[in-house]
Amino acid sequence: MTNGRSNKEGKLEYKIGYSEQLQSDGATTFLPNKMMSLFKEDKTLISIKGGFGLYNLKYISRASGDTCLTLFKLFDKKLYYPMNNKQTLFVFNELGSPGVKLYKDSTKMIAGFACKKAVISFPKREMRAIEAYYCDEIGRENPNKNTPFEKIPGVLMEFNFFYKELSFNLTAKKFTPLTVPESEFQIPKDYKKTTEKEIESFIGTLLQ
């Protein structure tokens, strides 16, 4: 691959992993095991589906992060809420504003890309620092706007985050260049406007 973000449009697929303890206890049955991200010009969509397709949580960032939306589907319930340009997706709220140290000479091949290393440290002492790897050949400039990882200058390809005392380990598995329809970044007509609190309440109940 060449440098300079030669893959500005396409689909990136991730695998979501959990601790061996959670898996052995059968506690991951309804937890999401895949995440997908779509890129097109200055737009990004992140989609996380729960086990058996029970629910779908989407985050849409348009106009380089100036317009952001969260969409949530659970059975026949279809909800969305608009976010302001200083808001982060609620699943990241517990992380605070982490510190980031970049290691540009430390690389790892992930999904066919040479990815650079970052170490992320969190304000809360009980949250240990984590290693992450990012790629600057995919997507738009500043792809992590409206997330706690905004200081990382590339798409995250391998990273952890914590939510509701769970640790989610995400690893990119495949990038597919393709033409992404504009409709992917629009709110479907059958979705109803709601609040962040209501969607977070649904997600919290599902993860218990």
C-alpha positions in Angstrom: 0.0 0.0 0.0 1.1 3.6 -0.5 1.0 6.4 2.0 -1.3 9.4 1.7 -4.7 7.9 2.3 -5.0 6.1 -1.0 -8.1 4.2 0.3 -10.6 7.0 1.1 -13.7 5.0 0.4 -14.6 1.5 1.4 -15.5 -0.9 4.2 -13.4 -2.0 7.2 -14.5 -5.1 9.1 -13.4 -5.9 12.7 -13.6 -8.8 15.1 -14.6 -8.1 18.7 -13.0 -10.3 21.3 -13.5 -10.7 25.0 -11.6 -12.2 28.0 -11.3 -16.0 28.2 -13.2 -15.8 31.5 -16.3 -14.2 29.9 -16.3 -16.6 27.0 -16.0 -19.7 29.3 -18.9 -18.4 31.4 -21.1 -18.1 28.3 -21.5 -14.4 29.1 -20.7 -13.2 25.5 -23.8 -14.8 23.8 -25.6 -11.5 23.3 -22.5 -9.3 23.1 -21.4 -8.0 19.7 -18.7 -10.0 17.9 -18.3 -7.8 14.8 -18.0 -4.2 14.0 -18.0 -2.6 10.5 -16.9 0.9 9.5 -17.7 2.6 6.2 -15.7 5.6 4.8 -16.6 8.0 2.1 -15.0 11.4 1.6 -15.5 13.3 4.9 -18.1 10.8 6.2 -17.8 7.7 8.5 -20.3 5.1 9.7 -19.6 2.6 12.5 -22.0 -0.3 13.0 -22.0 -2.7 15.9 -24.4 -5.6 15.9 -25.4 -7.7 18.9 -25.5 -11.5 19.1 -28.1 -13.1 16.8 -28.7 -9.6 15.2 -30.7 -8.7 18.3 -29.7 -5.1 18.1 -27.7 -2.7 16.0 -25.9 0.4 17.2 -24.7 2.9 14.6 -22.6 6.0 14.8 -22.5 8.4 11.8 -20.1 11.3 11.4 -20.6 13.7 8.5 -18.9 16.9 7.4 -15.6 15.9 9.1 -17.4 15.4 12.5 -19.4 18.6 12.5 -22.6 16.6 12.2 -22.9 13.3 14.2 -25.7 10.9 14.9 -26.3 7.8 16.9 -28.9 5.3 15.6 -30.2 2.3 17.6 -32.4 -0.6 16.5 -33.9 -3.2 18.8 -36.5 -5.5 17.2 -39.1 -3.0 15.9 -37.8 -0.1 18.0 -35.8 2.3 15.8 -34.3 5.4 17.4 -31.8 8.1 16.7 -30.4 11.2 18.4 -28.3 14.0 17.0 -25.0 14.9 18.7 -23.2 18.3 18.9 -19.7 18.5 17.5 -18.1 18.4 20.9 -20.0 15.2 22.0 -18.5 11.7 22.0 -20.4 8.5 21.4 -21.8 7.5 24.8 -19.9 4.2 24.9 -16.7 6.3 25.3 -17.9 8.6 28.0 -16.3 6.5 30.8 -12.9 6.8 29.3 -12.4 10.5 29.9 -9.8 12.3 27.9 -6.9 9.9 27.6 -3.2 10.7 26.9 -1.7 9.3 23.7 1.9 8.6 22.9 2.8 7.7 19.3 5.6 5.3 18.2 5.9 5.8 14.5 8.9 3.4 14.2 7.0 0.5 15.8 4.8 -1.2 13.2 2.5 -4.3 13.0 0.8 -5.8 9.9 -3.0 -5.8 10.4 -5.5 -6.5 7.6 -2.7 -6.0 5.0 -1.6 -2.6 6.3 1.6 -1.6 8.1 0.1 0.0 11.2 1.8 2.3 13.7 1.7 1.9 17.5 0.1 4.2 20.1 0.0 3.8 23.8 -3.2 5.2 25.4 -3.4 6.1 29.1 -6.6 6.9 30.9 -7.4 9.5 33.6 -9.0 6.9 35.8 -6.2 5.0 37.7 -8.1 1.7 37.6 -7.9 1.7 33.8 -4.6 0.3 32.7 -2.8 1.9 29.7 -3.4 0.0 26.4 -1.5 -0.5 23.2 -3.3 0.4 20.0 -2.3 0.3 16.3 -3.5 2.7 13.7 -3.3 3.2 9.9 -3.0 6.5 8.1 -3.7 5.0 4.6 -7.5 4.6 5.1 -10.3 7.1 5.4 -10.4 10.8 6.0 -8.1 13.2 7.8 -8.7 13.2 11.6 -10.8 10.0 11.5 -11.2 9.8 15.3 -12.9 13.2 15.8 -15.7 13.0 18.4 -14.0 10.1 20.2 -11.4 10.0 23.0 -8.8 8.8 20.4 -8.9 12.1 18.5 -5.1 12.6 19.0 -4.4 9.4 17.0 -3.7 10.5 13.3 -5.2 7.4 11.7 -7.9 4.8 11.7 -7.7 2.5 14.7 -6.9 -1.1 13.5 -6.4 -2.8 16.9 -7.5 -1.3 20.2 -9.4 -1.9 23.4 -12.0 0.1 25.1 -14.0 -0.3 28.3 -17.7 0.1 28.9 -19.9 -1.1 31.8 -16.9 -2.9 33.3 -16.5 -4.9 30.1 -13.3 -4.8 28.0 -13.8 -4.9 24.2 -10.8 -5.9 22.1 -11.2 -4.9 18.4 -9.0 -6.0 15.6 -9.4 -5.1 11.9 -9.7 -8.2 9.7 -10.4 -6.9 6.2 -10.6 -3.7 4.2 -12.6 -3.7 1.0 -12.4 -0.6 -1.4 -15.9 0.0 -2.7 -18.3 2.7 -3.6 -20.4 3.5 -0.5 -24.0 4.8 -1.2 -24.8 8.2 0.3 -27.9 6.6 1.8 -25.7 4.8 4.4 -25.1 8.2 6.1 -28.7 9.3 6.2 -31.3 8.7 9.0 -34.0 6.2 7.7 -37.5 7.6 7.6 -38.9 5.1 10.1 -36.4 6.1 12.9 -37.8 8.3 15.7 -35.8 11.0 17.5 -34.9 10.3 21.1 -32.3 11.1 23.7 -28.8 9.7 24.4 -30.0 8.6 27.9 -32.8 6.4 26.4 -30.4 4.6 24.0 -27.8 4.2 26.6 -30.4 2.7 29.0 -31.3 0.1 26.4 -27.7 -0.8 25.7 -26.9 -1.0 29.4 -29.8 -3.5 30.0 -28.7 -5.7 27.1 -25.1 -5.9 28.4 -26.1 -6.9 31.9 
